[in-house]
Amino acid sequence: MPYYSDEIVEEVRTRTDIVDVISQYVNLQKKGSQYFGLCPFHNEKTGSFSVSPGKQMYYCFGCGAGGNVYSFLMAYNNMTFKEAIEELAPKCGVTLPQREMTYQEKRQADRRSRLFEINKEAAGYYYKMLRSPEGQKAMDYFTGRELSAETMHKFGLGCTSKYSDSLYKYLRSKGYEDEILKDCGLITIDEKRGGHDKFWNRAMFPIFDANGKVVAFGGRVMGDGEPKYLNSPETEIFNKSRTLFGLYFARKTRREQFILCEGYMDVISLHQAGFDNAVASLGTALTEGHAGMLKRYVKDVYLSYDSDGAGQKAALRAIPILKNAGISCRIINMSPYKDPDEFIKALGAEEYEKRIQNAENSFIYQIRMLEKNYDLTDPEKKSDFQKEVARMIVLEFPTQLERENYTESVAARFNIPKDALAKYIIELGQSGITSKNKAQAKETRSNKPKPKDDGMKMSQRLLLTWLVEENGIYAKIKDFVGPDDFEDGVYKTVATEVFDCLNNSRPVDTAKLVDMFMEDEERKTVAALFNTTVGELTDNTDLSKALKETLLRIKKNSLELAQKNGADLKSLVDGKKQLQRIERAGFIL
């Protein structure tokens, strides 16, 4: 059962304007009766994300994300349904009923909250351990890295005991059972050994989500053990591909860009030096999920990866991911030092600021890295390098203006004959390399092949959209099509509610229908049911024709399924009669 009553859920939702909420996260522009912007759930350059004040729903025509205001907060901020209600209620003036949760409710109904509690308890335990005599070794490590007490406090740094079950015993003393502890990412429950810690004899770095909740930890071994760095495994509250170390602090920066690093200490050292916009991707390769998180806060990212070969490869992998997310990218030169931490300690914050100001254009960086692969004293290899540069310019930049600008810059920077480079770029463009690349990219971006019945689903979605948006359609179609003609599952459930509302002259509350379903995919489907269009219908004649064709498709499909499923003869005869009536009818709108 939901923690809050249906009445409370509805009151909060109806008092909340979805446009006001979403505009806090997405730049929306009004077009007609709807608002549009860039979808926050997938990478796009043209706004296909729509918000409807009338329906109190959002829907992306690109990726299919959709739902009501609760769905948005759940998807965008990784909230539960209960958390979304509690986020909105104070803002719309609804006082939520207060009651003490029972032990059974706490154990079963709010599992995520308990996982957050466990991580918070662990963070406090590690924090105190560092500042105890037992934590002296880790404290020496942190002070040896020149971290101040203020910085250690800000990032909640701590350490584990040298014993492998100390946290387990502590959490058990706080009332947490093995059943929940085995899934928190900090404890391993073994039949032979019992419960023991996944982290021990390590300096500990709490990992916060964007809202400041501890969701995981990273640990640096004290001594020569392996692995040197260890992260929490993924849990119900921790997704490595969507979590950035330092984001909770960096999102408050006044700087216009983020600095993306590789390690915990790089981020912490930069923050201590005044660069409060530094984040890191938890020692893992940058993912599209990370890029999506970055895009929510900034348009520009400066890479401050290690200057060694591994760091250069990581930068080359990250650049296209950031670009595909619509993020402008530049590279900070750490040479002659390996990473930001070493650089700051050796040359200081002022010199690092100069490196930021002189950060290299990401495309020029890619060309410079490419150059290392060719022996430019060999005319053949030199020609191969220059041809590859031309190909990269053609594939990367769609407009003539961009190509000319980069041709001029690259030719000067890498000693390539400008006119010859420009001519070869034109030849490549004329050969169709650009269109081929676009076709391949489109194929790569496309989703799974649409199922064969997608056309029928489209017809059913279209009819439901029209029933909600077009006054008078219900009266004309109610004798021909009903909820039983819709596909089982979400389609039929929603159709039943819509037909019931219209039959009883009640307005259809589309946003309320979303809350009938708790699964994310089902909520997306409901949003799609009320956001379907078919080309440009210029007048009522077009609409009348399209409506009749839609009804025929739905009814024929329904009749075929009934026959396939062994319906009785009378039902099949009645169905065929209805189909004939639709064919003879004139739907004048």
matplotlib code that plots the C-alpha trace (Angstrom):
import matplotlib.pyplot as plt

x = [0.0, 1.2, 2.4, 0.1, -3.6, -4.9, -6.6, -3.3, -1.5, -4.2, -4.2, -0.5, -0.5, -3.5, -2.1, 1.3, 1.9, 4.0, 5.4, 6.7, 8.4, 10.0, 11.1, 13.4, 15.4, 14.7, 14.7, 11.2, 9.8, 6.1, 4.8, 1.1, -0.6, 2.5, 6.1, 9.1, 12.8, 15.8, 15.0, 16.9, 16.7, 18.5, 21.0, 19.5, 20.1, 16.5, 13.8, 11.4, 10.6, 7.0, 5.1, 1.4, -0.3, -3.7, -2.8, -0.3, 2.0, 5.4, 6.4, 9.5, 8.8, 12.4, 13.0, 9.4, 10.0, 6.8, 4.5, 3.2, 5.0, 5.7, 7.2, 9.5, 11.0, 11.3, 13.2, 15.2, 16.2, 16.2, 13.4, 10.8, 7.1, 7.0, 10.0, 8.5, 5.3, 7.3, 9.4, 6.3, 3.9, 5.5, 5.8, 2.1, 0.9, -0.2, 0.6, 1.4, 0.0, 2.6, 2.8, 5.5, 6.3, 6.0, 8.9, 7.3, 6.7, 10.3, 11.6, 9.4, 7.8, 10.8, 13.8, 15.6, 15.4, 17.0, 19.8, 20.4, 20.3, 22.9, 25.3, 24.8, 25.6, 28.7, 29.9, 29.6, 31.3, 34.2, 34.4, 34.8, 37.3, 39.6, 39.7, 40.4, 43.8, 42.9, 42.7, 46.2, 47.6, 44.9, 45.1, 48.8, 48.0, 45.5, 47.8, 50.7, 48.6, 48.4, 44.7, 43.4, 41.1, 38.4, 38.7, 38.6, 35.5, 33.8, 34.2, 33.4, 36.7, 37.1, 38.8, 38.0, 39.2, 42.0, 39.5, 37.3, 34.0, 34.0, 31.4, 29.2, 29.1, 28.4, 25.5, 24.1, 24.2, 22.1, 19.4, 20.0, 19.5, 21.6, 18.7, 19.2, 22.9, 23.8, 22.4, 23.9, 27.2, 29.3, 28.8, 29.3, 27.2, 29.0, 27.6, 31.0, 32.5, 29.2, 29.1, 32.2, 33.2, 33.9, 36.2, 38.9, 42.3, 41.4, 41.1, 37.5, 35.9, 32.1, 30.3, 27.4, 24.6, 23.5, 21.2, 23.9, 23.0, 25.7, 25.2, 28.5, 32.2, 35.6, 38.5, 42.3, 44.2, 46.7, 49.9, 50.7, 47.4, 45.3, 43.3, 44.8, 41.4, 38.1, 34.6, 31.2, 29.4, 26.2, 23.1, 19.5, 20.7, 24.1, 24.6, 28.2, 27.4, 25.2, 27.2, 30.0, 32.3, 32.1, 29.0, 27.1, 29.6, 30.4, 26.8, 26.9, 29.9, 29.7, 32.0, 30.5, 32.2, 33.1, 36.5, 36.4, 39.1, 40.0, 40.4, 39.1, 42.3, 42.3, 38.8, 39.5, 42.8, 41.2, 38.4, 40.9, 42.8, 39.6, 38.4, 35.0, 33.8, 35.8, 34.2, 35.3, 33.7, 34.7, 37.7, 35.5, 35.4, 33.1, 29.6, 26.7, 25.0, 27.8, 27.6, 23.8, 24.4, 27.0, 24.7, 22.1, 24.5, 26.9, 27.5, 31.3, 33.6, 37.4, 39.1, 41.9, 42.9, 46.3, 49.0, 50.3, 49.2, 46.3, 45.0, 45.3, 43.4, 40.7, 40.4, 40.1, 37.3, 35.5, 35.6, 33.0, 30.8, 30.7, 30.2, 27.3, 25.7, 25.9, 28.8, 31.7, 35.0, 38.5, 41.6, 43.8, 47.5, 49.0, 52.6, 55.1, 53.0, 50.9, 47.6, 45.9, 46.9, 50.6, 50.3, 48.6, 51.2, 54.1, 53.0, 49.9, 46.4, 47.4, 49.4, 46.6, 44.2, 46.5, 46.3, 42.5, 42.6, 44.9, 43.0, 43.2, 40.3, 39.2, 39.4, 42.9, 43.8, 42.5, 44.6, 47.7, 47.2, 46.6, 49.9, 51.9, 50.8, 52.6, 56.2, 56.0, 59.6, 58.1, 56.2, 53.7, 52.9, 52.7, 50.2, 48.2, 48.1, 46.9, 44.2, 43.0, 42.9, 40.7, 38.4, 38.0, 37.1, 34.5, 32.9, 33.0, 31.8, 28.6, 28.8, 31.2, 32.0, 33.1, 35.2, 37.0, 37.7, 39.1, 41.0, 42.8, 43.6, 44.7, 46.8, 48.7, 49.1, 50.3, 52.2, 49.8, 49.4, 46.1, 44.9, 45.7, 43.9, 40.8, 40.7, 40.8, 38.1, 35.8, 36.6, 35.7, 32.4, 31.5, 32.3, 29.4, 31.4, 29.3, 25.9, 27.3, 28.5, 25.1, 23.3, 25.6, 25.1, 21.3, 21.4, 23.5, 21.1, 18.0, 16.2, 15.3, 13.3, 9.7, 7.5, 5.1, 2.0, 3.4, 1.0, -2.0, -0.6, -0.3, -3.9, -5.0, -2.8, -4.1, -7.7, -7.1, -5.3, -8.2, -10.8, -9.1, -8.2, -11.1, -14.5, -17.4, -15.5, -16.6, -20.3, -19.6, -17.5, -18.9, -21.3, -18.5, -15.4, -15.1, -12.3, -12.4, -11.1, -7.8, -4.8, -4.7, -2.6, -1.9, -3.9, -7.1, -6.8, -6.4, -9.1, -11.5, -10.9, -11.2, -14.4, -15.9, -15.1, -16.5, -19.6, -20.4, -19.5, -16.5, -13.3, -10.4, -7.6, -4.7, -2.1, -4.0, -4.1, -0.3, -0.4, -2.4, 1.0, 4.2, 6.6, 8.6, 7.9, 4.1, 4.1, 5.9, 3.3, 0.5, 2.2, 2.5, -1.2, -2.1, 0.6, 0.1, -0.3, -0.7, 0.9, -0.7, -4.5, -5.4, -9.2, -12.2, -12.3, -8.8, -9.7, -12.9, -11.1, -8.3, -10.7, -12.7, -9.5, -8.3, -11.6, -11.5, -8.0, -8.8, -12.0, -10.5, -7.6, -10.0, -12.1, -9.1, -7.8, -11.3, -11.5, -7.9, -8.8, -11.9, -14.7, -18.2, -20.0, -22.5, -19.7, -17.9, -21.1, -21.8, -18.3, -18.5, -21.7, -20.1, -17.2, -19.6, -21.4, -18.1, -17.4, -20.8, -20.7, -19.8, -17.8, -18.5, -16.6]
y = [0.0, 3.5, 5.5, 8.4, 8.1, 8.6, 11.8, 13.3, 12.1, 13.8, 17.0, 17.5, 16.8, 19.0, 21.9, 21.6, 23.1, 20.7, 23.6, 25.4, 22.3, 21.2, 24.7, 24.6, 21.8, 22.4, 25.6, 25.6, 27.9, 28.2, 27.1, 27.3, 25.7, 23.6, 24.2, 22.7, 22.2, 19.9, 16.5, 15.9, 12.1, 11.7, 13.7, 15.9, 19.2, 20.1, 20.3, 17.3, 17.4, 18.8, 19.8, 20.2, 22.5, 21.2, 17.6, 18.2, 15.8, 15.7, 13.7, 13.4, 12.7, 11.6, 9.0, 8.4, 9.5, 10.8, 11.0, 13.5, 15.7, 12.7, 10.7, 13.6, 13.9, 10.2, 9.9, 13.2, 13.1, 9.3, 9.6, 7.2, 8.0, 8.8, 11.1, 13.0, 13.7, 14.9, 17.1, 18.8, 19.0, 21.9, 23.9, 23.7, 24.2, 20.7, 19.5, 15.8, 13.6, 12.7, 9.3, 7.1, 4.2, 0.8, -1.6, -3.7, -0.7, 0.5, -3.0, -3.7, -0.5, 1.9, -0.2, 2.6, 4.9, 2.2, 1.8, 5.6, 5.4, 2.6, 4.5, 7.6, 5.5, 4.1, 7.5, 8.7, 5.6, 6.0, 9.8, 9.1, 6.3, 8.6, 11.0, 8.3, 6.7, 3.7, 6.0, 7.6, 5.7, 7.1, 10.5, 10.5, 9.6, 12.5, 15.1, 13.8, 14.6, 18.2, 18.1, 20.6, 19.6, 21.8, 19.9, 16.6, 17.7, 19.1, 15.8, 13.7, 11.7, 8.8, 5.4, 1.8, -0.4, -2.8, -5.5, -7.0, -7.0, -3.8, -2.0, -5.1, -5.3, -1.6, -1.7, -4.8, -2.9, -0.2, -2.7, -3.5, -7.1, -9.2, -9.2, -5.5, -5.3, -7.8, -5.4, -2.1, -2.6, -2.4, -5.9, -9.4, -12.2, -15.5, -18.8, -19.8, -16.5, -14.7, -11.0, -9.1, -5.7, -5.1, -2.2, -2.6, -1.1, 1.7, 5.5, 6.2, 8.7, 9.0, 9.3, 11.7, 11.9, 15.3, 15.9, 15.3, 11.8, 9.2, 6.5, 4.6, 4.8, 4.6, 3.2, 3.6, 0.7, 1.6, -0.2, -2.5, -4.4, -4.8, -3.3, 0.1, 1.7, 0.0, 1.3, 0.1, -2.2, -0.9, -1.0, 0.1, 3.6, 3.7, 3.6, 4.1, 5.3, 8.1, 9.3, 11.9, 12.3, 15.9, 16.8, 17.8, 20.5, 21.5, 22.1, 25.2, 26.8, 30.2, 29.1, 28.4, 25.1, 21.9, 20.4, 16.7, 14.6, 11.0, 10.5, 11.4, 13.2, 15.3, 16.6, 17.2, 19.0, 21.2, 22.1, 22.9, 25.2, 27.1, 25.2, 24.2, 23.1, 19.8, 16.4, 12.8, 9.7, 7.4, 5.8, 4.4, 5.4, 8.3, 7.1, 8.7, 8.7, 10.8, 13.2, 13.5, 14.4, 17.0, 18.5, 19.3, 21.8, 23.1, 23.5, 23.4, 20.8, 21.0, 17.7, 17.5, 13.9, 12.4, 13.4, 9.9, 7.6, 6.1, 9.6, 10.6, 7.6, 8.3, 11.9, 10.7, 8.4, 11.1, 13.8, 12.3, 11.3, 14.8, 16.2, 13.9, 15.2, 18.7, 19.7, 21.8, 20.3, 21.6, 19.9, 21.3, 20.5, 19.0, 18.6, 18.2, 16.8, 13.7, 15.0, 18.0, 17.0, 16.9, 20.1, 22.1, 21.0, 21.9, 25.1, 26.3, 27.5, 30.6, 28.6, 26.1, 28.9, 29.9, 26.4, 26.6, 29.9, 28.2, 24.9, 23.3, 23.0, 19.3, 18.8, 20.2, 17.9, 14.9, 15.9, 16.4, 12.9, 11.5, 13.0, 10.9, 7.8, 8.9, 9.2, 12.6, 12.3, 9.7, 11.4, 8.5, 8.5, 12.3, 12.2, 9.5, 11.8, 14.8, 12.8, 11.5, 15.1, 16.1, 13.2, 14.1, 17.7, 16.5, 14.1, 16.4, 19.7, 19.9, 23.5, 25.1, 27.9, 25.5, 23.5, 26.6, 27.8, 24.5, 24.0, 27.3, 26.5, 22.9, 23.8, 26.5, 24.4, 21.2, 22.6, 21.3, 23.1, 25.0, 25.0, 21.4, 20.4, 22.5, 21.0, 17.4, 18.3, 19.4, 16.2, 14.1, 16.0, 15.5, 11.8, 11.4, 10.7, 13.1, 11.6, 8.1, 9.1, 10.6, 7.5, 5.3, 7.6, 7.5, 3.7, 3.6, 5.9, 4.2, 2.0, -1.6, -2.5, -1.7, -4.7, -5.7, -4.6, -1.1, 0.3, -1.1, 0.4, 3.7, 3.6, 2.9, 5.6, 8.0, 7.4, 7.9, 11.2, 12.4, 11.4, 13.6, 16.5, 16.7, 17.6, 15.6, 12.6, 10.3, 10.7, 9.7, 6.6, 5.1, 2.8, 1.3, 0.9, 0.2, -0.7, -4.4, -3.5, -2.3, -4.4, -6.1, -4.4, -0.7, 0.1, -1.6, -0.3, 3.3, 3.0, 1.7, 4.7, 7.1, 5.6, 5.6, 9.3, 10.3, 8.1, 9.8, 13.3, 13.6, 15.3, 12.9, 13.6, 12.2, 13.0, 11.0, 8.0, 7.9, 7.2, 4.0, 2.5, 2.3, 0.8, 3.4, 1.8, 1.6, 5.3, 6.1, 4.2, 6.1, 9.4, 8.1, 7.3, 10.9, 12.4, 10.8, 12.7, 11.8, 14.3, 17.6, 17.5, 20.8, 20.7, 18.6, 16.6, 15.3, 14.5, 12.7, 10.6, 9.7, 8.9, 6.5, 4.7, 4.5, 3.0, 0.4, -0.7, -1.0, -2.9, -5.3, -6.1, -6.7, -9.0, -11.0, -11.5, -12.6, -15.2, -16.4, -16.7, -18.9, -16.3, -17.6, -17.3, -14.7, -12.4, -12.7, -12.0, -8.9, -7.8, -8.1, -6.1, -3.3, -3.3, -3.0, -0.1, 1.7, 1.2, 2.7, 5.5, 9.1, 10.7, 14.4, 16.5]
z = [0.0, -0.7, 2.3, 1.5, 0.6, -2.9, -1.8, -0.6, -3.8, -5.9, -3.9, -4.2, -7.9, -8.8, -6.8, -8.6, -12.0, -14.0, -16.2, -13.1, -11.8, -15.0, -16.0, -12.9, -14.7, -18.4, -20.4, -21.8, -24.6, -25.3, -28.7, -29.1, -26.1, -25.1, -24.0, -25.6, -24.7, -25.0, -23.5, -20.2, -20.6, -23.9, -26.0, -28.7, -30.4, -31.4, -28.7, -28.9, -25.2, -24.7, -21.6, -21.7, -19.1, -20.1, -19.6, -16.8, -18.6, -20.3, -23.3, -25.5, -29.1, -29.5, -26.8, -25.5, -21.9, -20.4, -17.4, -14.9, -12.4, -10.1, -12.9, -13.9, -10.4, -10.0, -13.3, -13.1, -9.5, -9.0, -6.4, -5.2, -5.5, -1.8, -2.1, -5.0, -3.0, -0.1, -2.4, -3.9, -0.9, 1.0, -2.2, -3.0, 0.5, 1.4, 4.9, 4.8, 7.6, 10.1, 11.7, 13.1, 10.7, 12.2, 12.3, 9.6, 7.3, 7.9, 7.0, 4.0, 2.5, 2.7, 1.7, -0.1, 3.0, 5.1, 2.6, 2.8, 6.6, 6.6, 4.4, 6.6, 9.7, 8.0, 7.0, 10.6, 11.9, 9.4, 10.2, 13.9, 13.3, 11.4, 14.4, 16.9, 17.9, 15.6, 12.6, 13.0, 10.0, 7.7, 9.3, 8.5, 4.9, 4.5, 6.2, 4.1, 1.1, 2.5, 3.2, 5.8, 8.7, 7.0, 3.7, 5.5, 7.3, 4.1, 2.2, 5.3, 5.0, 7.3, 7.6, 8.5, 11.3, 10.8, 11.7, 9.0, 10.9, 12.9, 10.8, 10.6, 14.4, 14.6, 12.2, 13.9, 17.2, 15.5, 14.7, 11.1, 10.1, 7.7, 5.2, 4.5, 5.3, 2.5, -0.1, 1.2, -0.6, 2.6, 4.2, 2.9, 4.5, 4.3, 5.6, 7.0, 8.2, 8.9, 8.3, 7.5, 6.0, 2.3, 3.4, 6.1, 6.6, 4.2, 4.1, 3.2, 0.8, 1.1, -2.3, -2.3, -4.8, -6.2, -3.2, -0.6, 0.5, 1.0, -1.6, -1.6, -0.7, -2.2, -0.1, -0.5, 1.0, 3.8, 2.9, -0.1, -0.4, -3.6, -5.0, -4.2, -4.7, -4.1, -4.7, -3.4, -5.7, -7.4, -5.2, -5.3, -4.5, -6.3, -10.0, -11.0, -14.5, -13.2, -10.2, -10.1, -7.1, -5.9, -7.9, -4.7, -4.0, -7.6, -8.5, -6.2, -8.0, -9.7, -12.4, -15.8, -16.4, -14.6, -14.4, -14.9, -13.2, -12.8, -9.0, -5.6, -4.5, -7.7, -6.9, -3.3, -3.9, -6.5, -4.2, -1.4, -3.9, -4.7, -7.8, -6.4, -9.8, -10.0, -10.3, -11.1, -12.6, -9.7, -11.4, -14.2, -17.9, -18.6, -19.7, -21.5, -18.1, -16.6, -19.6, -19.1, -15.4, -16.4, -19.0, -16.4, -14.8, -17.4, -21.1, -20.9, -19.4, -19.0, -18.9, -16.3, -16.8, -16.1, -18.5, -19.1, -21.9, -20.0, -19.2, -22.9, -24.0, -21.4, -22.7, -26.3, -25.2, -23.2, -25.9, -28.3, -25.4, -24.1, -27.6, -28.3, -25.1, -26.5, -24.1, -25.3, -24.2, -23.7, -22.3, -19.5, -19.9, -16.8, -18.1, -16.6, -13.8, -13.8, -12.4, -10.9, -7.3, -8.2, -10.3, -7.5, -4.9, -7.2, -8.9, -7.0, -7.8, -9.7, -12.3, -12.6, -13.3, -16.2, -17.5, -17.5, -19.4, -22.0, -22.2, -25.6, -28.1, -27.9, -31.7, -31.9, -29.0, -31.0, -34.0, -31.8, -30.3, -33.8, -35.0, -32.6, -34.5, -37.7, -38.8, -40.4, -41.8, -44.2, -47.1, -47.3, -43.6, -43.6, -46.5, -44.6, -41.5, -43.5, -45.2, -41.9, -40.6, -43.6, -43.0, -39.4, -40.3, -42.8, -40.4, -37.4, -38.8, -41.0, -42.1, -44.6, -42.1, -39.4, -41.9, -43.2, -39.7, -38.6, -41.9, -41.3, -37.7, -38.2, -41.2, -39.3, -36.1, -37.8, -40.8, -43.4, -46.8, -46.3, -49.9, -50.5, -47.2, -48.2, -51.7, -50.3, -47.8, -50.7, -52.5, -49.5, -49.1, -52.7, -52.5, -50.0, -46.9, -44.9, -45.8, -45.2, -41.8, -41.0, -42.1, -39.9, -37.0, -37.4, -37.6, -34.4, -32.5, -33.6, -31.1, -31.5, -34.6, -34.1, -33.6, -36.3, -34.4, -33.9, -36.5, -34.6, -31.3, -33.1, -34.2, -30.6, -29.2, -31.8, -31.0, -27.2, -27.9, -30.1, -27.5, -25.0, -27.3, -29.8, -28.4, -29.9, -31.1, -28.4, -29.2, -32.8, -32.1, -28.9, -30.7, -32.8, -30.6, -26.9, -24.4, -25.3, -28.7, -27.2, -26.5, -23.1, -20.4, -20.2, -23.4, -22.3, -18.7, -19.8, -22.5, -19.9, -17.7, -20.6, -21.9, -18.4, -17.9, -21.3, -20.9, -17.6, -18.9, -16.6, -17.8, -18.4, -15.9, -18.0, -15.3, -12.8, -15.1, -15.0, -11.3, -11.9, -12.9, -10.9, -13.5, -15.5, -18.9, -18.2, -17.3, -20.5, -22.4, -20.8, -21.7, -25.3, -25.4, -25.1, -27.2, -30.6, -33.9, -37.5, -39.9, -40.5, -40.6, -42.2, -41.8, -40.5, -43.8, -43.2, -39.5, -40.5, -43.0, -40.6, -37.8, -40.0, -41.1, -37.5, -36.3, -39.2, -38.3, -34.6, -35.2, -37.8, -35.5, -32.6, -34.7, -36.0, -32.4, -31.2, -34.0, -33.2, -29.5, -30.3, -29.6, -30.0, -33.3, -32.2, -31.0, -34.3, -36.3, -34.2, -34.7, -38.4, -38.4, -36.5, -38.9, -41.8, -40.0, -39.7, -43.4, -44.3, -41.7, -42.5, -39.7, -40.2, -37.7]

ax = plt.figure().add_subplot(projection="3d")
ax.plot(x, y, z, "-o")
ax.set_aspect("equal")
plt.show()
